[in-house]
């Protein structure tokens, strides 16, 4: 293993002993200054981001992916606002979440403590650098961040600004360590750093996540890809359905909570599919890939393959399937979904409740866009990712999910 990665692990482990003991007031003060630093240095951040975007375009990167990479002044201010929101959230560290009295007089409690050293491996989106640092820091953790090579200039500036604020406040600058090496071999070494790293969180495409899950010897919290579905039931408000579908697919294409597949009840298919085609394809240029029943109604729809129904496109493409009833829709979604976010559009209460109960995904919606699966929208200020696994966290990973439990026991001399 390279000295570079081993040294990072040692530095992170050493820093965690101090970071976990920082008071809430100190952490909040630093987060406030970090937010100010983002806004005050927006021009420098945008200059670095411009370099990354130019390199991405030279490599032929799709516009949807460039949108994930691109920062604007508003997005920088949103990142700063996320830190302020995290600052205002209750500090989970030290919270005693239960205390019971045993017959022998022992008091046994559960107390929230930091995970320790959290390594984050992610792609494209520079805001992850700030979200990951802010959440990990507030939860008393050290963060080791390794972003994608396509955002190395932007991420480097963002990380350095945060480290500068830590230094200015006489805190441990190694509360955040940024890996600026783009060779994948460093990622492979990081995944074997059990002695120093407590958990690894991958955030990005399927290949990145699968590589970490299959090869890491460090425990992994798996954030999943977003093959998100919207089911249009037979009893609907057409205007509401179209508005939700348009928002879920077209607001941003390169995000994990964008809709990638539509499931349409056969009784409304002839009425609603042409309207969907009009808003998605004619208005926004989205390519729809559908089954034979959908194409019989709208021949302009391209044929879908079985692979399409499993695909997170992150692009101007969406799949479509026509079904005969709600149970068929539920079975289809559970088979093809990545377990991220699914929605039903319906006026039928029983269908809505069945959908909520039987869909096996991290977030399930009734009559709302899947785009709300987001830490900020859920009131967490930000999130470090959307977990599609069931241990130890599911859905947006916020402050509480970045802690673990320590048992605390009070006695009066008991022996066993």
C-alpha positions as CSV (number, residue, x, y, z in Angstrom):
1,X,0.0,0.0,0.0
2,X,1.3,3.5,-0.9
3,X,2.7,5.7,1.8
4,X,0.4,8.5,0.6
5,X,-2.8,6.6,1.4
6,X,-1.4,5.1,4.7
7,X,-0.3,8.6,5.9
8,X,-3.8,9.9,5.1
9,X,-5.3,7.2,7.2
10,X,-3.0,7.9,10.1
11,X,-3.7,11.6,10.0
12,X,-7.5,11.0,9.9
13,X,-7.4,8.6,12.8
14,X,-5.3,11.0,14.9
15,X,-7.6,13.9,14.0
16,X,-10.8,11.9,15.0
17,X,-9.7,11.8,18.6
18,X,-10.0,15.6,18.7
19,X,-12.9,16.2,16.4
20,X,-15.3,13.9,18.3
21,X,-14.8,16.1,21.4
22,X,-15.5,19.5,19.8
23,X,-18.4,21.3,21.4
24,X,-21.6,22.1,19.5
25,X,-20.8,25.8,19.7
26,X,-17.4,25.4,18.2
27,X,-18.7,23.2,15.4
28,X,-21.5,25.6,14.6
29,X,-19.1,28.6,14.6
30,X,-16.8,26.9,12.2
31,X,-19.7,25.9,9.9
32,X,-20.9,29.5,9.8
33,X,-17.5,30.7,8.8
34,X,-17.3,27.9,6.1
35,X,-20.6,29.1,4.7
36,X,-19.3,32.7,4.6
37,X,-16.1,31.5,2.9
38,X,-18.0,29.9,0.1
39,X,-19.9,33.1,-0.7
40,X,-16.8,35.3,-0.3
41,X,-14.8,33.1,-2.7
42,X,-17.5,32.4,-5.3
43,X,-15.4,33.9,-8.1
44,X,-12.4,31.7,-7.3
45,X,-14.6,28.6,-7.1
46,X,-16.3,29.4,-10.4
47,X,-13.0,29.9,-12.1
48,X,-11.9,26.4,-11.0
49,X,-15.2,25.0,-12.0
50,X,-14.9,26.5,-15.5
51,X,-11.6,24.6,-16.0
52,X,-13.3,21.3,-15.1
53,X,-16.2,22.1,-17.4
54,X,-13.9,22.9,-20.3
55,X,-12.0,19.6,-19.8
56,X,-15.3,17.7,-19.6
57,X,-16.5,19.1,-22.9
58,X,-13.2,18.3,-24.6
59,X,-13.8,14.7,-23.5
60,X,-17.3,14.7,-25.0
61,X,-19.1,14.5,-21.7
62,X,-22.9,14.7,-22.1
63,X,-24.7,18.0,-21.1
64,X,-26.7,16.1,-18.4
65,X,-23.4,15.1,-16.8
66,X,-22.0,18.6,-17.2
67,X,-25.0,19.9,-15.4
68,X,-24.1,17.7,-12.4
69,X,-20.6,19.2,-12.6
70,X,-21.4,22.8,-13.1
71,X,-21.6,25.4,-10.4
72,X,-23.3,28.8,-10.6
73,X,-23.4,31.6,-8.0
74,X,-26.8,30.4,-6.9
75,X,-25.6,26.8,-6.4
76,X,-22.6,28.1,-4.4
77,X,-25.0,30.1,-2.2
78,X,-27.2,27.0,-1.9
79,X,-24.2,25.0,-0.7
80,X,-23.6,27.8,1.9
81,X,-27.2,27.7,2.9
82,X,-27.0,23.9,3.4
83,X,-24.1,24.4,5.9
84,X,-26.2,27.0,7.8
85,X,-29.1,24.6,7.9
86,X,-26.8,21.8,9.3
87,X,-25.5,24.3,11.8
88,X,-29.0,24.9,13.0
89,X,-29.9,21.2,13.4
90,X,-29.7,19.5,16.9
91,X,-26.2,18.0,17.5
92,X,-26.7,14.2,17.7
93,X,-23.4,13.6,19.4
94,X,-23.9,12.7,23.1
95,X,-27.6,12.3,22.9
96,X,-28.9,9.6,25.2
97,X,-31.7,8.0,23.3
98,X,-32.9,5.6,26.0
99,X,-32.3,4.6,29.6
100,X,-33.7,1.6,31.3
101,X,-33.5,0.3,34.9
102,X,-32.8,-3.4,35.2
103,X,-34.1,-5.5,38.2
104,X,-30.5,-5.7,39.5
105,X,-30.3,-1.9,39.7
106,X,-28.2,-1.3,36.6
107,X,-29.2,1.6,34.5
108,X,-28.5,0.8,30.8
109,X,-28.6,3.5,28.2
110,X,-27.9,4.1,24.5
111,X,-25.8,7.2,23.6
112,X,-25.1,8.6,20.1
113,X,-21.4,8.8,19.2
114,X,-19.5,9.6,16.0
115,X,-18.7,6.9,13.5
116,X,-15.1,8.1,13.5
117,X,-13.4,8.3,10.1
118,X,-15.8,8.4,7.1
119,X,-14.3,8.0,3.6
120,X,-16.4,9.3,0.8
121,X,-15.8,8.3,-2.8
122,X,-18.0,10.2,-5.3
123,X,-18.3,11.5,-8.8
124,X,-19.0,14.7,-10.6
125,X,-21.0,16.8,-8.2
126,X,-18.9,19.4,-6.3
127,X,-21.6,20.1,-3.8
128,X,-21.0,16.7,-2.3
129,X,-17.6,17.9,-1.1
130,X,-19.4,20.6,1.1
131,X,-22.3,18.4,2.1
132,X,-20.1,15.5,3.1
133,X,-17.8,17.7,5.1
134,X,-20.5,19.7,6.8
135,X,-22.6,16.7,7.9
136,X,-19.6,14.6,8.9
137,X,-18.1,17.5,10.9
138,X,-21.3,18.3,12.8
139,X,-21.7,14.6,13.6
140,X,-18.1,14.6,15.1
141,X,-16.5,12.7,12.3
142,X,-13.4,13.1,10.2
143,X,-14.1,13.0,6.4
144,X,-11.7,11.7,3.8
145,X,-13.0,12.9,0.4
146,X,-12.1,11.5,-3.0
147,X,-14.1,13.1,-5.7
148,X,-14.1,12.3,-9.4
149,X,-11.3,13.3,-11.7
150,X,-13.7,15.5,-13.7
151,X,-14.2,17.8,-10.7
152,X,-10.7,17.8,-9.3
153,X,-10.0,21.5,-9.7
154,X,-13.4,22.5,-8.1
155,X,-13.2,20.0,-5.3
156,X,-9.6,21.0,-4.5
157,X,-10.6,24.6,-4.0
158,X,-13.6,23.8,-1.9
159,X,-11.7,21.4,0.3
160,X,-8.9,24.0,0.8
161,X,-11.3,26.7,1.8
162,X,-12.8,24.4,4.5
163,X,-9.4,23.4,5.8
164,X,-8.3,27.1,5.9
165,X,-11.3,27.9,8.1
166,X,-10.5,25.0,10.4
167,X,-6.9,26.3,10.7
168,X,-8.1,29.8,11.5
169,X,-10.2,28.5,14.3
170,X,-7.4,26.4,15.8
171,X,-9.3,23.3,15.0
172,X,-7.8,20.2,13.5
173,X,-7.5,20.9,9.8
174,X,-7.4,17.2,9.1
175,X,-11.1,17.0,10.1
176,X,-11.3,17.1,6.3
177,X,-8.7,15.4,4.1
178,X,-9.0,15.7,0.3
179,X,-7.4,13.1,-1.9
180,X,-6.2,15.0,-5.0
181,X,-4.8,12.0,-6.8
182,X,-7.0,10.8,-9.7
183,X,-5.4,7.4,-10.2
184,X,-8.0,4.7,-9.4
185,X,-5.3,2.7,-7.6
186,X,-5.6,5.2,-4.7
187,X,-9.3,4.4,-4.4
188,X,-8.5,0.6,-4.3
189,X,-6.0,1.2,-1.5
190,X,-8.4,3.4,0.5
191,X,-10.9,0.6,0.4
192,X,-8.5,-1.7,2.3
193,X,-7.6,0.9,5.0
194,X,-9.5,-1.0,7.8
195,X,-7.0,0.0,10.5
196,X,-7.8,3.7,10.1
197,X,-11.2,4.1,8.2
198,X,-14.4,3.2,10.0
199,X,-16.8,3.4,7.0
200,X,-16.8,4.1,3.3
201,X,-19.7,5.7,1.4
202,X,-19.7,5.5,-2.4
203,X,-21.9,8.0,-4.2
204,X,-22.1,8.0,-8.0
205,X,-22.9,5.6,-10.9
206,X,-23.5,1.9,-10.8
207,X,-20.0,1.0,-11.7
208,X,-18.4,3.0,-8.9
209,X,-20.9,1.7,-6.3
210,X,-20.5,-1.9,-7.4
211,X,-16.7,-1.6,-7.4
212,X,-16.7,-0.4,-3.8
213,X,-19.3,-2.9,-2.5
214,X,-17.5,-5.8,-4.1
215,X,-13.9,-4.9,-3.2
216,X,-13.9,-2.9,0.0
217,X,-12.8,-4.6,3.2
218,X,-13.9,-1.4,5.1
219,X,-17.6,-1.5,6.0
220,X,-19.7,0.2,3.3
221,X,-22.9,2.3,3.5
222,X,-24.2,1.8,0.0
223,X,-25.9,4.8,-1.7
224,X,-27.8,3.5,-4.7
225,X,-28.5,4.4,-8.3
226,X,-31.9,5.9,-8.9
227,X,-34.0,4.0,-11.3
228,X,-37.1,5.8,-10.1
229,X,-40.6,5.0,-11.2
230,X,-43.9,6.9,-11.5
231,X,-47.1,4.8,-11.7
232,X,-50.1,6.5,-13.2
233,X,-53.2,4.8,-11.8
234,X,-56.6,4.6,-13.5
235,X,-58.2,7.3,-11.4
236,X,-56.2,10.5,-11.8
237,X,-56.2,14.2,-12.2
238,X,-54.6,14.5,-15.7
239,X,-53.1,17.9,-15.1
240,X,-51.5,16.9,-11.8
241,X,-50.1,13.8,-13.4
242,X,-48.5,15.6,-16.3
243,X,-47.1,18.3,-13.9
244,X,-45.5,15.7,-11.6
245,X,-44.1,13.7,-14.5
246,X,-42.6,16.8,-16.2
247,X,-41.0,17.9,-13.0
248,X,-39.7,14.5,-12.0
249,X,-38.0,13.9,-15.3
250,X,-37.0,17.3,-16.7
251,X,-36.1,19.6,-13.8
252,X,-32.7,18.0,-13.8
253,X,-31.7,15.0,-15.8
254,X,-28.4,14.0,-14.2
255,X,-29.7,13.4,-10.6
256,X,-30.5,10.2,-8.8
257,X,-34.1,11.2,-7.9
258,X,-35.2,12.0,-11.4
259,X,-37.9,9.7,-12.9
260,X,-36.5,7.1,-15.3
261,X,-39.5,4.9,-15.9
262,X,-43.3,5.4,-16.3
263,X,-45.8,2.7,-15.5
264,X,-49.3,3.5,-17.0
265,X,-52.6,1.9,-16.2
266,X,-54.2,0.5,-19.3
267,X,-57.6,2.3,-18.6
268,X,-56.0,5.7,-18.9
269,X,-53.2,4.9,-21.4
270,X,-55.0,6.1,-24.6
271,X,-55.8,9.4,-22.9
272,X,-52.6,10.2,-20.9
273,X,-49.8,8.8,-23.1
274,X,-50.2,11.4,-25.9
275,X,-50.2,14.1,-23.3
276,X,-47.0,12.7,-21.8
277,X,-45.4,12.5,-25.2
278,X,-46.4,16.1,-25.9
279,X,-44.8,17.4,-22.7
280,X,-41.7,15.2,-22.5
281,X,-40.8,14.7,-26.1
282,X,-42.2,17.7,-28.0
283,X,-41.6,20.2,-25.3
284,X,-38.4,18.9,-23.7
285,X,-36.8,16.5,-26.3
286,X,-37.0,13.5,-24.0
287,X,-36.8,10.1,-25.8
288,X,-39.5,7.7,-24.6
289,X,-38.9,4.0,-25.0
290,X,-42.0,2.0,-24.5
291,X,-43.6,-1.5,-24.8
292,X,-45.8,-2.5,-27.7
293,X,-49.0,-1.3,-25.9
294,X,-47.6,2.2,-25.4
295,X,-46.3,2.3,-29.0
296,X,-49.7,1.2,-30.4
297,X,-51.1,4.4,-28.8
298,X,-48.2,6.6,-29.8
299,X,-46.1,5.2,-32.6
300,X,-43.5,7.9,-32.2
301,X,-42.4,6.2,-29.0
302,X,-39.3,4.0,-29.6
303,X,-39.3,0.3,-28.7
304,X,-38.0,-0.6,-25.2
305,X,-35.8,-3.5,-24.4
306,X,-35.9,-5.4,-21.1
307,X,-32.6,-3.7,-20.2
308,X,-34.3,-0.3,-20.5
309,X,-36.5,-1.1,-17.6
310,X,-33.5,-1.6,-15.3
311,X,-31.6,1.5,-16.5
312,X,-30.8,4.8,-14.7
313,X,-30.4,7.0,-17.8
314,X,-29.3,10.3,-16.2
315,X,-30.2,11.7,-19.6
316,X,-33.1,12.8,-21.8
317,X,-34.5,9.2,-22.0
318,X,-37.3,7.5,-20.1
319,X,-38.9,4.1,-20.3
320,X,-42.7,3.3,-20.3
321,X,-44.7,0.2,-19.5
322,X,-48.5,-0.3,-19.7
323,X,-50.1,-2.5,-17.1
324,X,-53.6,-3.8,-16.4
325,X,-53.9,-3.1,-12.7
326,X,-52.1,-1.9,-9.6
327,X,-50.8,-5.2,-8.3
328,X,-49.1,-5.7,-11.7
329,X,-47.6,-2.2,-11.5
330,X,-46.2,-3.0,-8.0
331,X,-44.7,-6.3,-9.1
332,X,-43.1,-4.6,-12.1
333,X,-41.6,-1.8,-10.1
334,X,-40.3,-4.0,-7.3
335,X,-38.6,-6.2,-10.0
336,X,-37.0,-3.4,-11.9
337,X,-36.4,-0.7,-9.4
338,X,-33.0,0.1,-7.8
339,X,-34.9,0.7,-4.5
340,X,-34.5,4.5,-4.5
341,X,-37.8,6.4,-5.0
342,X,-41.1,5.5,-6.5
343,X,-44.4,7.5,-6.8
344,X,-48.0,6.7,-7.5
345,X,-50.4,9.3,-9.0
346,X,-54.0,8.4,-8.0
347,X,-57.3,9.5,-6.5
348,X,-57.9,6.0,-5.1
349,X,-57.0,5.8,-1.4
350,X,-56.8,2.0,-1.3
351,X,-54.5,1.9,-4.3
352,X,-52.3,4.6,-2.7
353,X,-52.1,2.7,0.6
354,X,-51.3,-0.6,-1.1
355,X,-48.6,1.1,-3.2
356,X,-47.1,2.6,0.0
357,X,-47.2,-0.7,1.8
358,X,-45.9,-3.0,-0.9
359,X,-43.3,-1.0,-2.8
360,X,-39.9,-1.9,-1.4
361,X,-37.9,1.3,-1.9
362,X,-36.3,3.8,0.4
363,X,-38.8,6.6,-0.4
364,X,-42.4,6.1,-1.7
365,X,-44.6,8.9,-2.7
366,X,-48.3,9.5,-3.3
367,X,-49.1,12.3,-5.7
368,X,-45.7,14.0,-5.5
369,X,-42.5,14.2,-7.6
370,X,-39.6,11.9,-6.8
371,X,-37.4,14.9,-6.9
372,X,-38.1,15.5,-3.3
373,X,-35.9,12.6,-2.1
374,X,-33.1,15.0,-0.9
375,X,-31.6,15.8,2.5
376,X,-32.4,19.5,2.3
377,X,-36.0,18.8,1.2
378,X,-36.5,16.4,4.0
379,X,-35.2,19.0,6.5
380,X,-31.7,17.6,7.1
381,X,-29.9,20.6,5.6
382,X,-28.1,18.3,3.2
383,X,-27.4,14.6,2.8
384,X,-24.3,12.6,2.3
385,X,-26.2,10.3,-0.1
386,X,-29.4,8.3,-0.5
387,X,-29.0,4.8,1.0
388,X,-30.9,2.1,-0.8
389,X,-29.7,-0.6,1.5
390,X,-31.4,-1.5,4.8
391,X,-28.4,-1.5,7.2
392,X,-27.6,0.6,9.0
393,X,-29.5,3.4,7.4
394,X,-32.0,3.9,4.5
395,X,-33.0,7.0,2.5
396,X,-31.2,10.3,3.0
397,X,-28.1,10.0,5.2
398,X,-28.2,12.9,7.6
399,X,-26.6,13.7,10.9
400,X,-28.2,10.8,12.9
401,X,-27.1,8.3,10.2
402,X,-23.5,9.5,10.6
403,X,-23.5,8.4,14.3
404,X,-23.5,5.0,16.0
405,X,-24.6,3.8,19.4
406,X,-22.6,3.3,22.5
407,X,-24.1,1.6,25.5
408,X,-23.6,3.4,28.8
409,X,-24.2,1.5,32.1
410,X,-24.5,2.9,35.6
411,X,-24.1,0.7,38.6
412,X,-23.8,0.8,42.3
413,X,-21.3,-2.1,42.8
414,X,-23.2,-4.9,41.0
415,X,-21.4,-8.1,40.2
416,X,-22.6,-11.1,38.2
